[in-house]
Amino acid sequence: MTLEKAHELIAMHSNLGSGYNRNAARMVLGEVMRDFGQETVDALIREYGLEQQWEIKPGTKFESAFKS
């Protein structure tokens, strides 16, 4: 996954805002974690306000469903 695609998906799910979108955002963060690491995940969480919206905190470890 590219960072541009991750931004696009997180923005879309954040704007929709349901619990299903929270789970989808967590899946995207898992992919970002696998490909880019914790710093990038934390930056996305802060940029899109995911802690305020869904209580997804910086420093949370996410796992991808797809192992590299």
N, C-alpha and C positions, 0 to 999 in steps of 0.2 A: 504494500500500500504506500502511496506517496503521501507526503505531508499535506499537499494541496487537497487531495481526496479526503484525508482525515479531517481537515478543517471544514470542508464542505459537508461531510456527514455529521460531524459534531454540531455544526451550526444548524443544520436541518432538524436534527433530533432535539436539540435544545429549544428551538423555536416551537416545535410541536408540543413538547413538555409532558407527555403522559408517562405512566409507569413503564409501558412497553418501550417508549423511546429511551427511558433511562437504561433499560437492559441493552438496547441496541448501542447506546453510547458507550456502555461498559465493554461491549464486544469490540468496538472500534478502538477504545483505549488499550485493550489487550493486544490488538494488532500493532498499535503504535509502540507499545512497550517492547514487544518482540523485535521490531525493526529498528527502533530509534532510542529506546531506553527511558528511564524514569524521569530525567529532566524534561524531556519533550512531553511526556504524559502530564507532568505537573504544570507545565506551561499551558497546555490545552485546558486543563481543569480551571486554572486561574483566568485565562482569557475569556472563556465562555461562562464563567460564574457557576460551575457545576456544583461547587460546595454549597452555595446558597440555594440553588435550585433543587438538587437531589441529594445533598449531603455526601457527595463524592469528594473526599479530601485529598489534597496533595500528599504524596508519600504512599498512597495506597498502591499495593502491588496487584497488577492485573496479569492474567495469563491468557494467552491466545488459545483458541480452540484448535488452531492449526500449528503444529510444532514445526519449527524450521529445520 
